[in-house]
Amino acid sequence: MYRVSFTGYRPKKLPFSSEQDPGCVDLLRRINEQISDLYEHGAGEFFTGMALGVDIWCAEAVLGLRECHPEVKLTAVLPCREQESKWNVRDQQRYQGILSQCDKVICISESYTKDCMLKRDRALVELCDVLVAVFDGKPGGTKYTVDYAAKKGRKTILIPPLM
């Protein structure tokens, strides 16, 4: 059994107006298919950074997979406690609902620090055998994580935001 971590863009960096946008619906379908395929090929433990956008979507896909395969494990790797505190109420409730279903929660820092997000990203890479990245080359945290995974010799599966 191998371990998979996720990285990807926040909603503002994606070319979709909402999760109902046909492009986003297609991305969510491709994420679900990739996670199912990984499970079928031996993945059993998944790690999410719980950021808005791709991290949340991947966590939800893993929880959906776990409905049929209860042995699947999901761990949240949080940059700091209360990372969701400034989000809108709906997103906070979604976040808390996912956290309550995680098998484990790892918190990198008790409070926000200027480098807690990068430390979380490094931890996600160090915990996994395979990194799944919704990525198309844009600079930022996702690129940093993909580059760090390459430096650490992790297999990386890229999912482009748009097909």
N, C-alpha and C positions, 0 to 999 in steps of 0.2 A: 504494500500500500504506500503510495507516495502523497506528498503534500503540495497544495496549490495555493498561491497568493494572487491577489488581484490588484491592479492599478489602472487608473484611467481618469478621464476628465470630469470636472465639475460641470453642472448643466450650462453655466455661462460660456464655457469653452466649446460647447457642442452646437452644431448647426440646426438645432431643433427649437421650435417655439414651445413645445410641451411634450410630455410623455405620450400623448395621443397622436403626435405628428407621425405620419407614415414612415419617415426615416428612423425615428426613435423606436417605433414598433418593430421595424426590421432589425435594428441593433439589438433590442431586447431578445428577439427570437434567436439571433446568432449567438448571443451570450448564453442563452439557455442550451442551445445545441452544443456549444463548446464544452460547457460544464457537464452535460450528460455524456458526451464522448469521453471526456477525461475520466469520469467515474467508471465508464465501461472498460477503460484501459488501466484501471488500478488506482485512481485517485480516491482517497477516502477522507482526507482532512483538508479543510479549506480555511483560508485566512483573509479577512477583510479589514481595511482601514477605517471603514464606516463613514467616509466623507460622502457628502451629497453627490448624486449622480452615479457613476459607474460602480463605486464601492457598495452603495446601497442596493443597486440593481443586482449585482453579483451575489450579495448576501441573500437577497430574496429568491434568486434562482436556486441557490444551494438549499435554502429552506424548502422550496418546492420539490427539489429532488429528494430531500429527506422524508417527505411524506410517503414515498414509495420505498425508500431505502433508509430505514431508521438508524442504520449503523454510520451514516455519513455524519461527520463532525464539522462544526463551524466555530471558529474562534475570531473574536473581534480584537483587533490590535489598535487601541486608541492612542492618539498622540498626547491627550491630556483628559482629565476628568471634565465633564460638562462641555465637551467640544461643541455640542449642539445648542448651547445656552442662548445664542443670538439668532438661531434659526426661527422660522415661523412655527406656529403651534402645530400645524399639520405635519411638517417635517420632523419636529421633535417627537411627536407621537409615533410616527413611522420608525424613527431611530430607536426609541425606547422599546417598541414592539419587537424589533429585530434583536436588540440586546438581550431581551428577556428570554429569547429562544436559543441564544448562543450557548455552546457547551462550556466555553471558557472566555473570559475577558482579560486581556493583558493591557495594562495602562502604563504608557511610557513615562509620563510625568504627572504629578498630582495637579499641577496648574500649568497654564499656557506659558511656554518659553519661546524665544525666537527660533529655536532649532528643533522643537518637539515634533513638527511635521516631518522633517527630514530624518529624524531618528526613528519615527514610526515607519517611514518608507524603507529605511535600511533594515529594520526588524522584519518587515514583511518579506524582503528578499532572503534574509538569513534563515527564516523559518521554513522556506519552501524548497521544493525540488524543481517546480515549474512555476513561472510567472505568466499570468494571462494579463495582457495590457490592451486596453482600448486606446489606440495611439496612432497618430498619423504624422509624427515628426515635430509637432509644435514644442517650443521650449517651455520649461516649467517643471513642476514636480513629477509628472508622469515621465518625461524624458529623463530626468535625473534617476528615477527608479529603474527604468529600462536600461540605462547605461550602467548603473550599479549592478544590476543582475548579470549583464554581460561580463563585467569585471570579475564577478564572483563565480562565473561559469554556470549560471543557471540557464536552463532551457527557457526560452521566452516565446510565447505564442501571441502574435499581434492580431488584433481585431480592428480593422479600420472603422471609424465612426460611420462612414457612408460607404455603400457599395457602388 
